Amino acid sequence: MTLILGTNSIKDTGFDIANSLRFDDGSSAYLHRSLGSQSSLRIGTFSYWVKRSSLGIGIIYFNEVENDNNRGYIQFESDDTWRMVDNDAGGDHIVLKTNRLFRDFSSWYHICVRIDTTQSTNTDRVRLYVNGVQETSFSSTTYPSQNDDLKIFQGGQTNKNNLGAGYPASNYYDGYMAEFVYCDGQSLAPTSFGEFDEDSGIWKPIDVSGLTFGNNGFYLDFENASSLGADVSGNGNNFTVNNLTSVDQSSDTCTNNFATFNPLFVYGSSAISPSYSDGNLTAIFDNGSENEHSPSTFAVSSGKWYAEFKWVSATGDGSTHTGVLPADANVSSDLNAQSYAYLGNGNKRLVNTASSYGATYGSGDIISIALNCDDNQITFYKNGASQGALSIASNKSYFMYMSDYASSGNRSVDANFGTPETSVSSGNTDGNGYGNFEYSVPSGYYSLNTKNLAEYG
């Protein structure tokens, strides 16, 4: 099994992004607005951070001027490349498609698109940067002619400028988005939006509030839960939210990356995997009698870690497992027989041995995991009540891990690694002030995020 550790693992970045916005394509979530008069049809810069939740097509930014032949957009393609298109009735001004694939669900990407059609060199008219480095390998390259006017910048139309979907709303983006900036009339290098950390070398965001945004420019920081589309640039170019609520505001950001379930993990030769939604925080076990397994994106080998898992649908039998799985587990063998788990029927399973342990659990119950890698122990809690500490093998890295092999029906579980996808009534944090949990975090235990990992992992 591959050990996945998220990037942006910096203990102190100097500048923190408080919130992101979680888009779920199954909920048809997106933002829209009307564009006024633009500062320029030739010059502009887009900067945004994304953490993807699924593969395939997903539109990031879309501006429809008249019809399919008069528009500009930026998206992830069906093959998980990045592409930008700008066209009018006369043909394509821009078609730029990367060879690079964007398939890492555990990490944040920073994308900077710098456009200036007044440049004399065609490759300087559209420049793409990923995590501060200019992208130069493309499978499709149509650059604009010098001084071309572009549709992606053109204003004047009503409610045809979308974030997270096309127009009419379609091809929805699925994942997290943070710090979306558009500077109308400005050609800006990625260093206007980020810098390389002097200690780790990791690309990280900087304060962008002092930039010049231009007439149609905006800065979305997603910090106002009651107005998630609020533009904080000073321009008042606010977006209207569609199928997004305050629970879609997340503290999973490019400066503190939280664990989620890992959709890239599949089990066995038949490549069995649960279905996922809500930013990979909901796993749906729906393949009948097949074993389905859902580990976290982060594995840990030291420190003390806490998370909560609400079984939305379960029947309290031995097919439901909540526990940890060694990162060196053999994916061709029975994974449940290699895990340390608390079963729905109340039993514990320590590697391949099952025996009585605690209370049964089912639909609506929250099972917490307190994983102590320093003392080689794991404690499970049902609705806040400890079921007792268990010993685990030493000198291993562990994923937090859910599985189900029911013969019929769908089971589902919501993960809370600190950024819940449903409302939490209690609002408990770990000792560093991170997370939003239903129950109190045991003393000395921390949520699975990169700031905590940098300090304790």
N, C-alpha and C positions, 0 to 999 in steps of 0.2 A: 504494500500500500504506500502511496506517495505521501510524504509529509508536506503539508502546505502551511506556510507561514506568510501572513500578509505583509506587504510592503508598507512604507511610511511608518516604520517602527521606531519612532523617535520619542524619547522620554519627554523632552521639552523643546518644542519647535520655535518658541519665541512669539509666534502668532498662531492662535487657535481658531479653527472654524467650529462654531458651536453646533450647527445643524445642517442636515441634508434633507432632501425630500425624496420619499420612497414611492416610486411609480410601480404599479402592478398592472401589467398588460391585460390580465383577465378582468380587471375592473374598468377598463377603458379610461384610464387616468391620463389627463394632460392639462395644459394651461393654454389660454388663448388671449389675444388682444387685437386691437386695431392700430395700425401704424399711421402716424401723422407724417408731416413733411420731413424728408430725410436731410441730413447734413451733406451727404455725398452719395452718389451712385457708383463711385469708383474706389472708395477707400473705406475700410472698416476692419475691425478685429473682434473675433469671438474667442472667449476663454471659458472653459468649464471643466469640472471634475466629475467623473462618473465611475461607478462601481456596478458592473453588470450583474443581472440575476438570471438571465437565460441567454441561450444562443439564438442566432437568427436575426431577422430584420427588426430594426427598431429606430424610429426617427427621433433625432435629437432636436433639430430646429428646422422649421418649415415656413416659408413665406410664399403664399399663393397670390399672384398679382391679378391674373385674369383666368387662366385655365392651365391644363397640363403642359402647354408650350410657353407659358409665361410665369416662371416660378424659380425659386432657388431653395435648396435644402441640404442638410447635413444629416447623415444617418450611418448606422451599422447595417451592413448588407446581410443577406441570407447565408453567405459563406463566412461571416464574422470579420470581414474586412471593414474598413472605414471608407466612406465615399462622400464626395461633395459634387453637386450638380447645379448648374445655373443655365437656363435656356430662355429663348423667346421664339417667336414665329420663324425667325431666320435660322434657327439651329442652336447648337450648344455653345455657350461661352466657356463653360467650365465642366469638365468631367475629370475628376481626380479620385482614383481608387488605389488603396494601398495593397501591397503584397502582404504586409504585416497582418496577423490575425489578433483579435482582441477576445480572448477566451478565458481569461483569468477572473474567476468569480471571487477570489479572496482579496483582491487588491484594487486600489483606486488608480485610475488613469487621469492625467491632466492633458487636455487637448487645447491647443492654441492654433487658431486659423487666422493668419495674417494676409490681408488682401489689399493690393494696391495696383490697379490696372494702369497707372501712369508710369510704372517702371519700364525701362527700356529693355530689360532682359525678361523673357517670358516666364522663366521659372521663378523670378522674384515677384511676379504678379499675384501668385497664390502660394503661400508657404505654410506647411503643416508641421507642428511641433508636438511630440509626445513626451511627456515628463521632461520637458526642457530641451530635448534633442530634436533637431530638424529631421523629418522623415524624407528620405530621398528615393526609396524603392517603391515604384508604383506599377500596377498592371495596366492602368488606363491613364492617359495624360492628354487632356485637352485644356490648354491654357488660353485665357482671354487675349484678344488682340489689345494692343496698347490703346488706353483711354476708353475701353469698352465700358458702357453703363450696365450694371448688373441688377437682375431682378431680386436677388436676395436682400438688397438694400432698399428697394423701392417701397414707399409708403402711399397712403391715400385710400387703400381698400379697407373694408370693414370686417373685423373678426376673422381674418385669414392668416394671421401670424400665430403659429403654434409652437409650443415646447412640448416634446414628448409624443407627438403624433403628426400625421400628415393632414392635408385638407382635401375633401372632408375628412373628419377624424378617422384615422386608420393607421395600421402599422405602428402600433403603440410601443413606446420604449418600456423596457422592463428592467428596473434596477434603481440605484440611488443616484442622485444628482446634487452637486453642491457648488456654490460660488459661480453662478452663471453670470458672465459679464459680456455685454456687447458695447463696443466703443464705436459710435457712428462718426466716420470722418477721420479716424485715427488708425495709422498703421503702426502697431506696437509689437515689439519682440516679447517672447515669453518671459523675459526678466522683468516685465512690468507686472507680472502676475505671480511669479514664483522665483525660487532660488535653490541652489544646491546646499544642503546642510553641510557645514564645514567639518563636522565630525564623522557623520555617516555617509555623506555623499548622496543622500536621498533627496529627490526633488520635493520641495514643500511650498505651500502657498505663502504669500506675503500680503500685507494690507493693500487693498486696491481702492480704498475710499477716496484717495486724492487724484484719481485719474480724471481726464476729460472724457465725458461720455457722449457728447453731441446730442442732436435733437431727438433721435430715436433710440439712443443708447439707454441701457438699463443695467442694474446690478441687483441680482436676486440672491439674498443670503438665507432665505427660508427660515428666518428666526422668529417671525410673528406667526404663531400657531393659528390665530384667528384670521390672518390675511397672508396666506402662504405665497401668493403671487405679488406681494408688495415689492415695488422697486425702491431701493434705498440709495439710488444714485443722486437723488434730488430732482430728477426729471418728472417723477410721478407717472412713469410709463408702466403702470401696474398691469399684471395679468389676471385674468379670471380663472379660477380653478374649476376643474370638471372631474367629479368622482374622486376627489381628494378631501381628506378631513384632517383635523389636528393630530390624529393617531398616525398619520403618514409623515409627520415631522419626526426625524430621527436624529439621534446623537452619534450615529455611525458616520464618520466624516473622514476626509483626507488627512486630518491631523490626529485622529484617534479612530482607528479602524477596528470594528467589532467582528467577532466570529459570527458566522451564519451556518446553516446546513450547506453541504457541498454537493451540488448537482452533478459534478464531474465524476463522482464516485459511482461505480457500477459493480455488481456482484456476479461473479461466475461467467461462464462462457456464453450465456444467453443475455448478458449485459442488462441485468435487472436493476431498475432504479425506481424509487418512488416518484410521484409528481410533486412539484414545488410551486409555491406562490408566496405573495406578500414579502418580497425581498429575500426569498429563501429562508424565511422563518417559519413557514408552514410546510410540513411534509405529509403527503397523503399516500397511504399504503393501499394500493388498489389493484394489485395483480393476483388476487385470489390466493391460492395455496403456495405461491412462490415466496421464498424468503426475500424480504426487502429491507435494506439497511441504509441508514442515514447518519453519517458521521459529521462532526463539525469541521469547518475549514481549518481551524487551528488545532495543533497538537501541542501538549506541554509535557515536559520531563522534570520540571522542578517548580516549586512554589505551591500555593494553595488557591483553588479556583472554584467559583460558584456559578451556577446557572439554574434556571427553572424551566420545566417543560409541562405544559398543560395538555393533557390528553383530551382533545375535544370530542373524539369518538373512540371508544374502546369498551371492551366487554368484561374486563376483569379476569382474564384467563392467562394461561402460561405462554400464549403466543406473543404477548406484548412485552418488550424489553426496554428498560431505561438504564443506561449505564455508561461504561467506558470500554474502549477497544484499543488494544496496543497498536501502535503505528506500524509494527512489523508483522501484523497478522497476515496469514496466508489467505488471499481472496479467493483461492480455488477450493478452500475447505469451508466447513461450517463456521461462520463468523460468530454465531451465538456461543459456540463451544469454546471460543477463544476470548470471550468478553467477561467482564465483571458487571453483573446486572441485577436489577430489582424487577421482578416479574409482576404482571398484573394480578396473578393469583396469590401474591404475597410471598412467594419463594424468592430466594436469592440464587444466583447462578455464578459460581466462582470458577471460571474457566469451564470445565466440562462437568461440574458437579452441582446439582440442584438440591436445595434443602429448604426447610422452613426459615422464614426471616421476619416478616412484618405483616402489616395490614394489606388486604387486597385493595386495588385501585381500578378506577374505570373512568367513564366519561365525566368530564368536569373537574377531575382531580389534578392538582399540580404536584408533580414530583420534582424535588430539588436535588441537585447533585453538589456535594462538597468534596472536591477531589484534592487530597493532600499528597502531593508527589514527594514532599520532603520526608514524611513519615510512612509512606507507602500504605495509605489508608483511603477508603472512600466511605462517605456517610450519605445515606439517602434519607430524604424527608418526604412525608406525605402531608400536604397542606400545612406545612410548617412544623410538623411533629417528627422528630428524629426517629428513625427505625433502627439505629445502631450502627457503629463503625465496623467496617470490614477490612481485612488485609488484602493488599494487591501486590503483584510482583514488583520488585525494585529494578532500577536501572532501565526503565522503559519510558517511551513517550506515549501519551494517551490522547485519543480523541474522545470527546463526549459523543454519545452514540445512542440512537434509537433504532429499534427494529420491530418487525411484525411479520408473522407467517400464518395469519388466520386463513382458514379455508374458504371463507366467504365474507362479503361485505367490505366496506372501506373503513379504515381506521385513520385518524389524523391527529397530529400533535403540533402544537405551537411552541416554538423555542423562544426563550427569553435569555439571551446572553448579556443582557443589559439594555437592549433597545427593543422593547416589546412592540408587536404589531397590533396589539389590542390594548384597550384602556386598562391601566393598573390603578387600583384604588388606594394602595398604601404608599407607593413612592419611596421605597427603601433604596439606599445606595450602599456601595462598598466603602471601605475605610478611606479611599482616595476621593470619594464623592462621585464616582462613576456608576452608571447603571440606574435602572428604574425597575425595582423588583417588588413582587407582591409580599414577600416575607423578608424578615430581617436576615441580612447576610451574616453568617458566623464570623466572629472576630478573627482577623488575620487572613480572611479569604477575599478574593478579588474577582471582578468580572473579566471575561476574556476579551481584552482589547489590547491594542499594540502599545499604549502608554504603560499599562500595567505589566505587559510582557517584557518591555524594555527595562522595567525596574525589578521585577520579581521572577521572571521566567528564565 
